Amino acid sequence: MNRTGSLVAVMVLLAACDDPAQPPALTPMLGILQMEGVSESLTSPDSTVRDTTIRWTHPPGESAVVPPEVLVVPAEVQAGEPFTVDVTTIGEGGCWSAESQDVEISNRTVELTPYDVHSGHAACTAILLNLSHESTVTLDEPGEWTIRVSGRRARYGDETWETPVSAEKVIVVH
């Protein structure tokens, strides 16, 4: 087997290894919206695409990886009509998957909080994935509304460094 094939086989085996002492899945964690310190070899070409209509509490730096579409929501919706809001978080392949998303509505703001869950694997493939969270929202009052997603900003390979971050867009309800 050639060197590249051996490396791929080892990565797949490592991703599938479970520690019998660990539960099959860990407690859901707040989704990652920005990842610092990631090697370019681990990212996809679209990880540097930035939506300029997003307002961040902490704008991502040049080296930060963000999902290409962290928050997707129509610019205009009809009052009383349901619409879909998509949030994308970041996770390592083989270990992380989208789990759920909380939705709270008050004071003309829709607060979205995505959660991701770890598979319980002892090792993960070193490939970053975009994890999709979808919610259906209905707003009854016409006017401008803020759609905000709250998550965390993490540093690749550092299990303790993280900070809260949020991204938001304003939409119009007719």
Secondary structure as UniProt FT lines:
FT   HELIX           3..16
FT   TURN            20..21
FT   STRAND          29..30
FT   STRAND          32..36
FT   HELIX           40..42
FT   HELIX           45..48
FT   TURN            52..53
FT   STRAND          55..56
FT   TURN            62..63
FT   TURN            68..69
FT   STRAND          71..72
FT   STRAND          76..77
FT   TURN            79..80
FT   STRAND          83..92
FT   TURN            93..95
FT   STRAND          96..106
FT   TURN            107..108
FT   STRAND          109..118
FT   STRAND          128..137
FT   STRAND          143..155
FT   TURN            156..157
FT   STRAND          162..173
//
